[in-house]
Amino acid sequence: MRLLLSLLICLGGLGCRPSTAPPAATPAERAASTPVPTPAPTPEPTPPRPDAVVDLHVDTITMMMREQVDWRSPTLEASLPALQAAGINVVVQAAWIERGVEDPYGRALGKLKRIRAMVQREAQHAAIARGPDQLEQILREGRVAVVLGLEGGTALTDDASLDALRAIGLSVVGLTWSESSPHADSSAEPRSPGGLTESGRRLVAACNDRGLVLDVSHMSDRATAETVALSRAPVMASHSNRRALADVPRNLSDDLLRAIAARGGLIGAMFHGPFVTTEAGADRGSVVRQIQGLLDVVGPRHVGIGSDWDGIIKPPTGLETAADWPGLVESLSAAGIDAEARRGILGENFVRVWRDAWAQRAPAATASSPAEPGEDGPSSAP
């Protein structure tokens, strides 16, 4: 009976039909049902930076200490307002070590800390640049980039003293001032035979390893030539002129100028009147002639400007303070120096030299170098 009932149900079509699969989705339906991935955000392009306009050497902190004034004082030749008005957006502030100081290292440490404090007080307008990337970021922010320099190798006793000053932000190192140091003799006190000592040779390598720019201004001819030959990185003479146009030992012979340029280096024309011309009455035109003389020997990629303002100099007429810088730029243009050459002379050549020195850092020193943007410190780090 049950069998008969099941048969009747099937015959009536109430439940014995074979099952059928649903129709397959079309490609269009599949595409419509597939989640669309969210595109990654497009990174903001790096904004272009203004051209670097660089004074390769000023002694402002020493003058501030002498006169007991701040960076805004109108008595300074390179005050912050004057730099800003002139469009100078990079300045190498030197810690000058005077002759006969009882504790040269302590003096260097103190002056570098004073420069840091000077910049910290003007943090909206200036920042310390510890490397070329950081310099460029500071320029994008519209602030003045301050580069810390040492003028006087008597402050350096060993690698540890160099590292301690580097930790503060030291980036430019001169192994001598007019006073000869244990590392090299100066142009004012040449020794026989002179040149680099063993400690000087070690310091050249140590500076290369740390990406520090070596400054040969004030060195004797032999010490300059040996530093250029030994250094893996380009060197600069931050404030030196062409000796053929002003025959004083502090200036550089054409052979030395060519040697510096051949290794990618830089010579900064300086403003101390007796080193600009041995004739009476140096003026802005005299400085332009010095710059033209440097261009004649080494070409536009190897010339810069290092005023030596606030260094107790006799400035040329028309270049008494940083406020007079725009007049010099106009005079360079009037002298027929083209725009691209002026761009390099006024600052871009220094950026190149610093990048080249930075590229020569040893791996261990690279790991311990002061922070650059993108590593572990902001550009505004004092």
Buried (B, 14 or more C-beta within 10 A) or exposed (E): EEEEEEEEEEEEEEEEEEEEEEEEEEEEEEEEEEEEEEEEEEEEEEEEBEBBBBBBBBBBBBBBEEEEBEBEBEEBBBBBBBBBBBBBBBBBBBBBBBEEBEEBBEBBBBBBBBBBEBBEBBEEBBBBBBBBBBBBBBBBEEBBBBBBBBBBBBBBBEBEBBBBBBEBBBBBBBBBBBBBBBBBBBBBBBBEEBBBBEBBBBBBBBBBBBBBBBBBBBBBBBBBBBBBEBBBBBBBBBBBBBBBBBEEBBBBBBEBBEBBBEBBBBBBBBBBBBBBBEEEEBBBBBBBBBBBBBBEBBEBBBBBBBBBBBBEBEBBEBBEBBBBBEEBBEBBEEBEBEEEBBBBBBBBBBBBBBBBBBEBBBEEBEEEBBBBBEEEEEBBBB
